[in-house]
């Protein structure tokens, strides 16, 4: 009984000390304290989510994570908080700081991936404005269709590149890892546009080889055991990528046997289109940052007017 009373007294005394100290903090300092606490809880949740056995437990933990993340983002000044301890969650901001995207995946028992995410907008009054991203990949019959955030072609994004052309509203190229199944992986270049309280993914902006149809997004698929470069070449201002080819001419269209042939292609912004440029030379060798397994969060993307 004495131990219980002592514990209660100690807890009461600690709370009496902490509460006045917290009350004396400035608003941004209070927000930082709250968000640090949220980040610690979110980190523990992600660790459990990725080590849980079975789909039921994994998606159950993911639901807890989503609820906790939304509550954290309701905190004042949350937009300027990096959440940089959440290594398995990609948090990338647009270079103009108008929005940022949280994106992540949950691996399934079947060897596939389910993607989750949200777009957080920067608001003048600091109020929370989110566009939840609902992965609808399993219902896609054509990965070239233009969609909204409610029919998202899910991916874990690691780079946001503004595309600005004269007389056109800025849209953004998103580079992401999509995963796929036990045999192949995917990467994607998607285009994000904003309307009046609307979000659009995909845009007829990709021009390929001569007479090839214009595409709304670009999806690369290749052998699971290989890696693929897909990144912004800052010096040349190109979205550069490995040229993928089948290992044998008899395997055309069977992406389980596709890999880089050691050459590189790219997309360059010409007018309001991204034009395919073949057989380019990269100034820097590809490195591990181009693959999923290194944290893809980038903070050094320049704002550029052409690619």
PAPATOR-227643 format. One record per residue (C-alpha): residue number from 1; residue in three letters; chain; x, y, z. Coordinates in pm, 1 decimal. Example, Ala and Ser with C-alpha at 12.3 -4.5 7.8 and 13.67 -1.06 7.14 Angstrom:
{k: 1; r: Ala; c: A; east: 1230.0; north: -450.0; up: 780.0} $
{k: 2; r: Ser; c: A; east: 1367.0; north: -106.0; up: 714.0} $
END
This chain:
{k: 1; r: Unk; c: A; east: 0.0; north: 0.0; up: 0.0} $
{k: 2; r: Unk; c: A; east: 285.6; north: 233.5; up: 86.9} $
{k: 3; r: Unk; c: A; east: 451.2; north: 155.1; up: -248.1} $
{k: 4; r: Unk; c: A; east: 131.2; north: 238.4; up: -431.9} $
{k: 5; r: Unk; c: A; east: 93.0; north: 568.4; up: -246.6} $
{k: 6; r: Unk; c: A; east: 457.9; north: 653.6; up: -312.1} $
{k: 7; r: Unk; c: A; east: 417.4; north: 581.5; up: -683.3} $
{k: 8; r: Unk; c: A; east: 103.7; north: 798.2; up: -704.6} $
{k: 9; r: Unk; c: A; east: 275.8; north: 1081.3; up: -519.4} $
{k: 10; r: Unk; c: A; east: 582.1; north: 1060.7; up: -743.7} $
{k: 11; r: Unk; c: A; east: 367.6; north: 1065.2; up: -1061.4} $
{k: 12; r: Unk; c: A; east: 169.8; north: 1362.7; up: -930.3} $
{k: 13; r: Unk; c: A; east: 485.0; north: 1556.4; up: -843.9} $
{k: 14; r: Unk; c: A; east: 638.9; north: 1485.4; up: -1187.0} $
{k: 15; r: Unk; c: A; east: 325.5; north: 1600.3; up: -1365.4} $
{k: 16; r: Unk; c: A; east: 322.5; north: 1917.5; up: -1154.5} $
{k: 17; r: Unk; c: A; east: 678.4; north: 1991.4; up: -1268.8} $
{k: 18; r: Unk; c: A; east: 638.9; north: 1895.3; up: -1637.3} $
{k: 19; r: Unk; c: A; east: 308.1; north: 2068.1; up: -1702.1} $
{k: 20; r: Unk; c: A; east: 425.4; north: 2420.3; up: -1603.4} $
{k: 21; r: Unk; c: A; east: 744.4; north: 2373.2; up: -1808.4} $
{k: 22; r: Unk; c: A; east: 543.0; north: 2266.0; up: -2115.2} $
{k: 23; r: Unk; c: A; east: 304.5; north: 2558.0; up: -2064.0} $
{k: 24; r: Unk; c: A; east: 596.4; north: 2800.2; up: -2077.0} $
{k: 25; r: Unk; c: A; east: 712.4; north: 2677.8; up: -2416.5} $
{k: 26; r: Unk; c: A; east: 647.8; north: 2878.9; up: -2732.3} $
{k: 27; r: Unk; c: A; east: 379.6; north: 2739.8; up: -2969.4} $
{k: 28; r: Unk; c: A; east: 634.1; north: 2602.1; up: -3218.3} $
{k: 29; r: Unk; c: A; east: 826.7; north: 2438.4; up: -2933.1} $
{k: 30; r: Unk; c: A; east: 509.0; north: 2277.4; up: -2802.4} $
{k: 31; r: Unk; c: A; east: 434.3; north: 2145.8; up: -3150.9} $
{k: 32; r: Unk; c: A; east: 783.7; north: 2000.0; up: -3175.0} $
{k: 33; r: Unk; c: A; east: 742.1; north: 1818.9; up: -2842.8} $
{k: 34; r: Unk; c: A; east: 407.8; north: 1675.1; up: -2951.3} $
{k: 35; r: Unk; c: A; east: 534.6; north: 1573.2; up: -3295.4} $
{k: 36; r: Unk; c: A; east: 846.8; north: 1411.8; up: -3149.9} $
{k: 37; r: Unk; c: A; east: 621.5; north: 1200.7; up: -2931.1} $
{k: 38; r: Unk; c: A; east: 404.9; north: 1108.1; up: -3229.3} $
{k: 39; r: Unk; c: A; east: 710.9; north: 1017.3; up: -3434.8} $
{k: 40; r: Unk; c: A; east: 834.1; north: 781.0; up: -3163.7} $
{k: 41; r: Unk; c: A; east: 496.3; north: 607.0; up: -3158.5} $
{k: 42; r: Unk; c: A; east: 476.4; north: 595.0; up: -3537.7} $
{k: 43; r: Unk; c: A; east: 823.5; north: 443.3; up: -3556.6} $
{k: 44; r: Unk; c: A; east: 729.1; north: 163.6; up: -3317.0} $
{k: 45; r: Unk; c: A; east: 413.8; north: 103.9; up: -3519.9} $
{k: 46; r: Unk; c: A; east: 604.2; north: 67.9; up: -3847.6} $
{k: 47; r: Unk; c: A; east: 853.3; north: -170.4; up: -3691.0} $
{k: 48; r: Unk; c: A; east: 568.3; north: -392.9; up: -3578.7} $
{k: 49; r: Unk; c: A; east: 393.8; north: -355.4; up: -3914.5} $
{k: 50; r: Unk; c: A; east: 690.4; north: -489.0; up: -4110.6} $
{k: 51; r: Unk; c: A; east: 768.9; north: -774.6; up: -3872.4} $
{k: 52; r: Unk; c: A; east: 410.4; north: -891.4; up: -3816.0} $
{k: 53; r: Unk; c: A; east: 322.6; north: -1240.3; up: -3932.5} $
{k: 54; r: Unk; c: A; east: 43.3; north: -1261.7; up: -4183.2} $
{k: 55; r: Unk; c: A; east: -170.4; north: -1014.8; up: -4374.2} $
{k: 56; r: Unk; c: A; east: -424.9; north: -965.2; up: -4096.4} $
{k: 57; r: Unk; c: A; east: -168.1; north: -844.1; up: -3843.8} $
{k: 58; r: Unk; c: A; east: 24.0; north: -635.0; up: -4097.3} $
{k: 59; r: Unk; c: A; east: -280.6; north: -450.2; up: -4225.3} $
{k: 60; r: Unk; c: A; east: -412.3; north: -414.7; up: -3871.0} $
{k: 61; r: Unk; c: A; east: -92.3; north: -237.2; up: -3769.5} $
{k: 62; r: Unk; c: A; east: -106.7; north: -30.9; up: -4086.1} $
{k: 63; r: Unk; c: A; east: -458.1; north: 88.9; up: -3995.9} $
{k: 64; r: Unk; c: A; east: -326.1; north: 199.4; up: -3655.4} $
{k: 65; r: Unk; c: A; east: -37.5; north: 377.3; up: -3825.1} $
{k: 66; r: Unk; c: A; east: -269.4; north: 567.9; up: -4061.0} $
{k: 67; r: Unk; c: A; east: -493.0; north: 685.2; up: -3776.7} $
{k: 68; r: Unk; c: A; east: -192.1; north: 793.4; up: -3570.8} $
{k: 69; r: Unk; c: A; east: -32.2; north: 973.6; up: -3867.9} $
{k: 70; r: Unk; c: A; east: -347.4; north: 1173.3; up: -3940.6} $
{k: 71; r: Unk; c: A; east: -368.8; north: 1277.2; up: -3574.9} $
{k: 72; r: Unk; c: A; east: -3.4; north: 1382.9; up: -3586.1} $
{k: 73; r: Unk; c: A; east: -59.1; north: 1591.5; up: -3898.3} $
{k: 74; r: Unk; c: A; east: -340.6; north: 1777.3; up: -3723.9} $
{k: 75; r: Unk; c: A; east: -74.6; north: 1928.6; up: -3496.9} $
{k: 76; r: Unk; c: A; east: 4.8; north: 2292.6; up: -3568.0} $
{k: 77; r: Unk; c: A; east: 318.9; north: 2333.1; up: -3783.1} $
{k: 78; r: Unk; c: A; east: 319.4; north: 1966.5; up: -3878.6} $
{k: 79; r: Unk; c: A; east: 393.7; north: 2055.2; up: -4242.7} $
{k: 80; r: Unk; c: A; east: 742.7; north: 2173.0; up: -4149.2} $
{k: 81; r: Unk; c: A; east: 818.1; north: 1862.7; up: -3940.3} $
{k: 82; r: Unk; c: A; east: 1039.4; north: 1616.2; up: -4130.7} $
{k: 83; r: Unk; c: A; east: 941.3; north: 1281.5; up: -3971.9} $
{k: 84; r: Unk; c: A; east: 1295.7; north: 1181.9; up: -4064.8} $
{k: 85; r: Unk; c: A; east: 1309.4; north: 887.7; up: -3823.6} $
{k: 86; r: Unk; c: A; east: 1047.3; north: 698.3; up: -4024.0} $
{k: 87; r: Unk; c: A; east: 1294.7; north: 529.7; up: -4256.2} $
{k: 88; r: Unk; c: A; east: 1043.9; north: 287.8; up: -4408.1} $
{k: 89; r: Unk; c: A; east: 804.2; north: 572.4; up: -4491.1} $
{k: 90; r: Unk; c: A; east: 895.0; north: 803.5; up: -4779.3} $
{k: 91; r: Unk; c: A; east: 824.0; north: 1171.7; up: -4713.6} $
{k: 92; r: Unk; c: A; east: 912.0; north: 1391.2; up: -5013.2} $
{k: 93; r: Unk; c: A; east: 829.3; north: 1759.0; up: -5058.5} $
{k: 94; r: Unk; c: A; east: 782.5; north: 1949.7; up: -5380.7} $
{k: 95; r: Unk; c: A; east: 1070.7; north: 2193.7; up: -5440.3} $
{k: 96; r: Unk; c: A; east: 825.6; north: 2485.2; up: -5420.2} $
{k: 97; r: Unk; c: A; east: 710.6; north: 2356.9; up: -5077.4} $
{k: 98; r: Unk; c: A; east: 345.3; north: 2364.7; up: -5183.3} $
{k: 99; r: Unk; c: A; east: 284.6; north: 2001.8; up: -5085.8} $
{k: 100; r: Unk; c: A; east: 450.1; north: 1683.2; up: -4973.4} $
{k: 101; r: Unk; c: A; east: 369.6; north: 1316.4; up: -5019.9} $
{k: 102; r: Unk; c: A; east: 381.2; north: 1038.2; up: -4761.9} $
{k: 103; r: Unk; c: A; east: 396.9; north: 698.5; up: -4931.4} $
{k: 104; r: Unk; c: A; east: 476.3; north: 347.2; up: -4818.6} $
{k: 105; r: Unk; c: A; east: 388.4; north: -16.2; up: -4882.7} $
{k: 106; r: Unk; c: A; east: 280.1; north: -323.8; up: -4691.1} $
{k: 107; r: Unk; c: A; east: 418.6; north: -654.6; up: -4825.4} $
{k: 108; r: Unk; c: A; east: 166.1; north: -936.8; up: -4845.0} $
{k: 109; r: Unk; c: A; east: 201.8; north: -1308.1; up: -4779.0} $
{k: 110; r: Unk; c: A; east: 148.8; north: -1365.5; up: -5151.3} $
{k: 111; r: Unk; c: A; east: 464.4; north: -1172.3; up: -5242.0} $
{k: 112; r: Unk; c: A; east: 282.9; north: -864.2; up: -5370.3} $
{k: 113; r: Unk; c: A; east: 262.6; north: -510.9; up: -5228.8} $
{k: 114; r: Unk; c: A; east: -19.2; north: -282.1; up: -5122.3} $
{k: 115; r: Unk; c: A; east: 61.6; north: 87.5; up: -5129.8} $
{k: 116; r: Unk; c: A; east: -62.6; north: 363.1; up: -4902.1} $
{k: 117; r: Unk; c: A; east: -12.0; north: 736.1; up: -4890.4} $
{k: 118; r: Unk; c: A; east: -145.0; north: 1086.4; up: -4858.3} $
{k: 119; r: Unk; c: A; east: -69.2; north: 1430.4; up: -5000.5} $
{k: 120; r: Unk; c: A; east: -37.4; north: 1704.5; up: -4739.7} $
{k: 121; r: Unk; c: A; east: -91.3; north: 2055.2; up: -4876.6} $
{k: 122; r: Unk; c: A; east: 75.8; north: 2367.7; up: -4739.3} $
{k: 123; r: Unk; c: A; east: -200.2; north: 2598.3; up: -4615.6} $
{k: 124; r: Unk; c: A; east: -181.5; north: 2966.0; up: -4527.5} $
{k: 125; r: Unk; c: A; east: -368.8; north: 2923.8; up: -4199.7} $
{k: 126; r: Unk; c: A; east: -188.7; north: 2606.4; up: -4098.3} $
{k: 127; r: Unk; c: A; east: -504.8; north: 2396.5; up: -4110.2} $
{k: 128; r: Unk; c: A; east: -472.3; north: 2037.2; up: -4223.3} $
{k: 129; r: Unk; c: A; east: -553.8; north: 1961.5; up: -4586.6} $
{k: 130; r: Unk; c: A; east: -496.8; north: 1606.9; up: -4704.5} $
{k: 131; r: Unk; c: A; east: -566.6; north: 1405.2; up: -5017.7} $
{k: 132; r: Unk; c: A; east: -564.9; north: 1036.2; up: -4914.2} $
{k: 133; r: Unk; c: A; east: -415.5; north: 804.5; up: -5177.3} $
{k: 134; r: Unk; c: A; east: -618.2; north: 487.4; up: -5233.6} $
{k: 135; r: Unk; c: A; east: -425.3; north: 212.7; up: -5414.0} $
{k: 136; r: Unk; c: A; east: -652.0; north: 75.1; up: -5685.0} $
{k: 137; r: Unk; c: A; east: -387.3; north: -106.1; up: -5887.9} $
{k: 138; r: Unk; c: A; east: -563.8; north: -442.8; up: -5874.0} $
{k: 139; r: Unk; c: A; east: -852.4; north: -296.7; up: -6075.0} $
{k: 140; r: Unk; c: A; east: -635.2; north: -136.3; up: -6343.4} $
{k: 141; r: Unk; c: A; east: -689.4; north: -296.9; up: -6682.0} $
{k: 142; r: Unk; c: A; east: -474.8; north: -27.1; up: -6842.4} $
{k: 143; r: Unk; c: A; east: -190.3; north: 135.6; up: -6647.4} $
{k: 144; r: Unk; c: A; east: -199.6; north: 432.1; up: -6886.2} $
{k: 145; r: Unk; c: A; east: -534.1; north: 573.3; up: -6767.3} $
{k: 146; r: Unk; c: A; east: -569.3; north: 915.4; up: -6602.6} $
{k: 147; r: Unk; c: A; east: -697.9; north: 877.7; up: -6244.9} $
{k: 148; r: Unk; c: A; east: -760.6; north: 1060.3; up: -5918.4} $
{k: 149; r: Unk; c: A; east: -625.3; north: 1006.1; up: -5569.0} $
{k: 150; r: Unk; c: A; east: -913.3; north: 761.5; up: -5513.0} $
{k: 151; r: Unk; c: A; east: -796.5; north: 537.3; up: -5798.4} $
{k: 152; r: Unk; c: A; east: -424.1; north: 566.5; up: -5736.9} $
{k: 153; r: Unk; c: A; east: -159.8; north: 368.6; up: -5924.2} $
{k: 154; r: Unk; c: A; east: 22.8; north: 310.9; up: -5597.0} $
{k: 155; r: Unk; c: A; east: 397.6; north: 362.2; up: -5556.9} $
{k: 156; r: Unk; c: A; east: 655.6; north: 462.3; up: -5298.7} $
{k: 157; r: Unk; c: A; east: 779.9; north: 795.0; up: -5432.1} $
{k: 158; r: Unk; c: A; east: 1134.6; north: 916.8; up: -5383.9} $
{k: 159; r: Unk; c: A; east: 1155.5; north: 1224.2; up: -5607.3} $
{k: 160; r: Unk; c: A; east: 926.7; north: 1512.5; up: -5705.4} $
{k: 161; r: Unk; c: A; east: 1023.4; north: 1716.8; up: -6012.8} $
{k: 162; r: Unk; c: A; east: 830.0; north: 2030.1; up: -6118.1} $
{k: 163; r: Unk; c: A; east: 747.6; north: 2056.5; up: -6488.9} $
{k: 164; r: Unk; c: A; east: 699.3; north: 2419.1; up: -6586.0} $
{k: 165; r: Unk; c: A; east: 620.9; north: 2537.5; up: -6936.3} $
{k: 166; r: Unk; c: A; east: 509.2; north: 2878.2; up: -7060.6} $
{k: 167; r: Unk; c: A; east: 133.7; north: 2924.0; up: -7037.9} $
{k: 168; r: Unk; c: A; east: 86.9; north: 2597.0; up: -6851.1} $
{k: 169; r: Unk; c: A; east: 3.0; north: 2533.6; up: -6487.5} $
{k: 170; r: Unk; c: A; east: 287.6; north: 2356.9; up: -6309.9} $
{k: 171; r: Unk; c: A; east: 252.8; north: 1982.4; up: -6282.9} $
{k: 172; r: Unk; c: A; east: 495.9; north: 1741.8; up: -6117.8} $
{k: 173; r: Unk; c: A; east: 676.7; north: 1428.0; up: -6230.8} $
{k: 174; r: Unk; c: A; east: 685.4; north: 1167.4; up: -5954.7} $
{k: 175; r: Unk; c: A; east: 951.0; north: 896.9; up: -5956.3} $
{k: 176; r: Unk; c: A; east: 858.1; north: 589.0; up: -5757.7} $
{k: 177; r: Unk; c: A; east: 922.1; north: 224.7; up: -5681.1} $
{k: 178; r: Unk; c: A; east: 614.3; north: 14.8; up: -5734.7} $
{k: 179; r: Unk; c: A; east: 716.2; north: -338.4; up: -5658.6} $
{k: 180; r: Unk; c: A; east: 506.2; north: -610.3; up: -5815.1} $
{k: 181; r: Unk; c: A; east: 536.5; north: -978.5; up: -5729.6} $
{k: 182; r: Unk; c: A; east: 783.9; north: -1260.5; up: -5668.1} $
{k: 183; r: Unk; c: A; east: 917.8; north: -1244.7; up: -6022.9} $
{k: 184; r: Unk; c: A; east: 928.9; north: -880.2; up: -6128.4} $
{k: 185; r: Unk; c: A; east: 964.7; north: -528.9; up: -5988.5} $
{k: 186; r: Unk; c: A; east: 830.9; north: -204.3; up: -6129.3} $
{k: 187; r: Unk; c: A; east: 923.5; north: 161.8; up: -6128.6} $
{k: 188; r: Unk; c: A; east: 702.4; north: 444.1; up: -6246.7} $
{k: 189; r: Unk; c: A; east: 707.8; north: 802.5; up: -6370.1} $
{k: 190; r: Unk; c: A; east: 367.3; north: 949.8; up: -6292.1} $
{k: 191; r: Unk; c: A; east: 240.4; north: 1303.5; up: -6340.7} $
{k: 192; r: Unk; c: A; east: 62.9; north: 1484.9; up: -6057.0} $
{k: 193; r: Unk; c: A; east: -162.5; north: 1782.2; up: -6129.7} $
{k: 194; r: Unk; c: A; east: -385.1; north: 1990.8; up: -5903.1} $
{k: 195; r: Unk; c: A; east: -724.0; north: 2145.1; up: -5979.1} $
{k: 196; r: Unk; c: A; east: -973.4; north: 2322.3; up: -5757.8} $
{k: 197; r: Unk; c: A; east: -978.5; north: 2079.6; up: -5463.0} $
{k: 198; r: Unk; c: A; east: -895.5; north: 1792.2; up: -5697.4} $
{k: 199; r: Unk; c: A; east: -592.8; north: 1576.4; up: -5768.1} $
{k: 200; r: Unk; c: A; east: -509.0; north: 1407.1; up: -6097.4} $
{k: 201; r: Unk; c: A; east: -253.1; north: 1136.9; up: -6174.8} $
{k: 202; r: Unk; c: A; east: -142.1; north: 1091.5; up: -6532.9} $
{k: 203; r: Unk; c: A; east: -125.6; north: 1335.9; up: -6821.0} $
{k: 204; r: Unk; c: A; east: -71.3; north: 1299.0; up: -7198.9} $
{k: 205; r: Unk; c: A; east: 279.8; north: 1436.9; up: -7181.7} $
{k: 206; r: Unk; c: A; east: 516.9; north: 1149.4; up: -7271.3} $
{k: 207; r: Unk; c: A; east: 624.8; north: 1140.8; up: -7635.5} $
{k: 208; r: Unk; c: A; east: 810.7; north: 827.0; up: -7738.0} $
{k: 209; r: Unk; c: A; east: 973.7; north: 718.8; up: -8060.8} $
{k: 210; r: Unk; c: A; east: 837.7; north: 843.1; up: -8393.7} $
{k: 211; r: Unk; c: A; east: 467.1; north: 764.3; up: -8445.4} $
{k: 212; r: Unk; c: A; east: 438.4; north: 608.3; up: -8098.5} $
{k: 213; r: Unk; c: A; east: 122.0; north: 709.9; up: -7907.7} $
{k: 214; r: Unk; c: A; east: 154.0; north: 974.5; up: -7638.7} $
{k: 215; r: Unk; c: A; east: 138.9; north: 821.5; up: -7290.3} $
{k: 216; r: Unk; c: A; east: -3.4; north: 945.0; up: -6958.3} $
{k: 217; r: Unk; c: A; east: 248.6; north: 764.8; up: -6737.0} $
{k: 218; r: Unk; c: A; east: 550.6; north: 542.3; up: -6783.7} $
{k: 219; r: Unk; c: A; east: 580.5; north: 204.0; up: -6612.2} $
{k: 220; r: Unk; c: A; east: 900.0; north: -3.8; up: -6618.9} $
{k: 221; r: Unk; c: A; east: 896.9; north: -375.2; up: -6533.3} $
{k: 222; r: Unk; c: A; east: 1204.6; north: -592.7; up: -6492.1} $
{k: 223; r: Unk; c: A; east: 1346.6; north: -904.2; up: -6327.0} $
{k: 224; r: Unk; c: A; east: 1310.3; north: -903.4; up: -5947.5} $
{k: 225; r: Unk; c: A; east: 1679.8; north: -982.5; up: -5888.8} $
{k: 226; r: Unk; c: A; east: 1797.1; north: -680.7; up: -6087.7} $
{k: 227; r: Unk; c: A; east: 1802.1; north: -311.0; up: -6003.7} $
{k: 228; r: Unk; c: A; east: 1705.6; north: -18.9; up: -6224.8} $
{k: 229; r: Unk; c: A; east: 1824.4; north: 341.6; up: -6236.1} $
{k: 230; r: Unk; c: A; east: 1547.5; north: 603.4; up: -6255.2} $
{k: 231; r: Unk; c: A; east: 1652.6; north: 949.1; up: -6142.4} $
{k: 232; r: Unk; c: A; east: 1693.6; north: 1314.0; up: -6228.2} $
{k: 233; r: Unk; c: A; east: 2022.9; north: 1395.2; up: -6396.3} $
{k: 234; r: Unk; c: A; east: 2070.5; north: 1744.8; up: -6257.0} $
{k: 235; r: Unk; c: A; east: 2353.2; north: 1851.6; up: -6483.9} $
{k: 236; r: Unk; c: A; east: 2176.1; north: 1758.0; up: -6805.8} $
{k: 237; r: Unk; c: A; east: 1827.2; north: 1816.6; up: -6661.9} $
{k: 238; r: Unk; c: A; east: 1695.6; north: 1483.2; up: -6781.4} $
{k: 239; r: Unk; c: A; east: 1487.7; north: 1211.9; up: -6618.6} $
{k: 240; r: Unk; c: A; east: 1732.6; north: 932.4; up: -6691.9} $
{k: 241; r: Unk; c: A; east: 1675.0; north: 557.5; up: -6673.3} $
{k: 242; r: Unk; c: A; east: 1820.5; north: 221.3; up: -6767.8} $
{k: 243; r: Unk; c: A; east: 1716.6; north: 84.5; up: -7104.9} $
{k: 244; r: Unk; c: A; east: 1546.7; north: -244.7; up: -7026.9} $
{k: 245; r: Unk; c: A; east: 1565.2; north: -533.0; up: -7272.6} $
{k: 246; r: Unk; c: A; east: 1491.0; north: -907.9; up: -7269.1} $
{k: 247; r: Unk; c: A; east: 1784.9; north: -1137.5; up: -7204.2} $
{k: 248; r: Unk; c: A; east: 1693.4; north: -1325.2; up: -7518.9} $
{k: 249; r: Unk; c: A; east: 1498.4; north: -1223.6; up: -7830.1} $
{k: 250; r: Unk; c: A; east: 1251.8; north: -1508.0; up: -7768.2} $
{k: 251; r: Unk; c: A; east: 1152.1; north: -1349.9; up: -7434.0} $
{k: 252; r: Unk; c: A; east: 1010.7; north: -1021.9; up: -7566.9} $
{k: 253; r: Unk; c: A; east: 711.7; north: -919.6; up: -7352.6} $
{k: 254; r: Unk; c: A; east: 804.5; north: -1159.0; up: -7069.3} $
{k: 255; r: Unk; c: A; east: 928.9; north: -904.4; up: -6813.7} $
{k: 256; r: Unk; c: A; east: 1061.6; north: -1170.5; up: -6578.1} $
{k: 257; r: Unk; c: A; east: 1357.5; north: -1182.7; up: -6818.9} $
{k: 258; r: Unk; c: A; east: 1408.3; north: -807.7; up: -6863.9} $
{k: 259; r: Unk; c: A; east: 1712.1; north: -624.2; up: -6728.0} $
{k: 260; r: Unk; c: A; east: 1933.1; north: -327.5; up: -6811.1} $
{k: 261; r: Unk; c: A; east: 2143.3; north: -365.4; up: -7126.7} $
{k: 262; r: Unk; c: A; east: 2393.2; north: -108.5; up: -6987.0} $
{k: 263; r: Unk; c: A; east: 2259.4; north: 176.0; up: -7200.6} $
{k: 264; r: Unk; c: A; east: 2049.0; north: 470.7; up: -7084.7} $
{k: 265; r: Unk; c: A; east: 1751.8; north: 666.6; up: -7216.7} $
{k: 266; r: Unk; c: A; east: 1583.9; north: 977.4; up: -7077.6} $
{k: 267; r: Unk; c: A; east: 1290.7; north: 1216.7; up: -7099.6} $
{k: 268; r: Unk; c: A; east: 1358.7; north: 1583.9; up: -7170.0} $
{k: 269; r: Unk; c: A; east: 1099.0; north: 1862.0; up: -7133.2} $
{k: 270; r: Unk; c: A; east: 1029.0; north: 2022.0; up: -7470.2} $
{k: 271; r: Unk; c: A; east: 741.4; north: 2269.6; up: -7460.1} $
{k: 272; r: Unk; c: A; east: 475.8; north: 2100.7; up: -7252.0} $
{k: 273; r: Unk; c: A; east: 584.3; north: 1747.4; up: -7341.0} $
{k: 274; r: Unk; c: A; east: 841.5; north: 1502.0; up: -7209.7} $
{k: 275; r: Unk; c: A; east: 1030.3; north: 1383.1; up: -7514.4} $
{k: 276; r: Unk; c: A; east: 1213.0; north: 1049.8; up: -7521.7} $
{k: 277; r: Unk; c: A; east: 1587.6; north: 1077.6; up: -7585.7} $
{k: 278; r: Unk; c: A; east: 1764.8; north: 749.1; up: -7650.0} $
{k: 279; r: Unk; c: A; east: 2121.3; north: 636.0; up: -7585.4} $
{k: 280; r: Unk; c: A; east: 2235.8; north: 913.2; up: -7354.1} $
{k: 281; r: Unk; c: A; east: 2552.3; north: 918.8; up: -7147.2} $
{k: 282; r: Unk; c: A; east: 2523.5; north: 968.8; up: -6772.7} $
{k: 283; r: Unk; c: A; east: 2787.3; north: 1178.5; up: -6597.8} $
{k: 284; r: Unk; c: A; east: 2766.4; north: 976.5; up: -6277.1} $
{k: 285; r: Unk; c: A; east: 2752.9; north: 603.1; up: -6236.7} $
{k: 286; r: Unk; c: A; east: 2431.2; north: 457.1; up: -6091.2} $
{k: 287; r: Unk; c: A; east: 2449.1; north: 389.0; up: -5720.7} $
{k: 288; r: Unk; c: A; east: 2248.4; north: 225.3; up: -5444.5} $
{k: 289; r: Unk; c: A; east: 2034.0; north: 537.6; up: -5396.3} $
{k: 290; r: Unk; c: A; east: 1858.2; north: 450.1; up: -5720.3} $
{k: 291; r: Unk; c: A; east: 1704.7; north: 139.9; up: -5563.8} $
{k: 292; r: Unk; c: A; east: 1428.9; north: 88.8; up: -5309.6} $
{k: 293; r: Unk; c: A; east: 1642.0; north: -46.7; up: -5030.9} $
{k: 294; r: Unk; c: A; east: 1820.7; north: 278.9; up: -4952.5} $
{k: 295; r: Unk; c: A; east: 1598.8; north: 545.8; up: -4797.9} $
{k: 296; r: Unk; c: A; east: 1490.0; north: 747.5; up: -5103.1} $
{k: 297; r: Unk; c: A; east: 1405.6; north: 1072.5; up: -4925.0} $
{k: 298; r: Unk; c: A; east: 1565.3; north: 1358.7; up: -5119.2} $
{k: 299; r: Unk; c: A; east: 1590.8; north: 1721.5; up: -5007.5} $
{k: 300; r: Unk; c: A; east: 1827.2; north: 1859.9; up: -5269.3} $
{k: 301; r: Unk; c: A; east: 1605.3; north: 1866.2; up: -5578.7} $
{k: 302; r: Unk; c: A; east: 1642.8; north: 2197.6; up: -5760.4} $
{k: 303; r: Unk; c: A; east: 1356.2; north: 2402.4; up: -5900.0} $
{k: 304; r: Unk; c: A; east: 1414.5; north: 2408.3; up: -6273.0} $
{k: 305; r: Unk; c: A; east: 1233.4; north: 2559.2; up: -6567.6} $
{k: 306; r: Unk; c: A; east: 1323.2; north: 2298.6; up: -6825.0} $
{k: 307; r: Unk; c: A; east: 1465.2; north: 1950.6; up: -6848.9} $
END
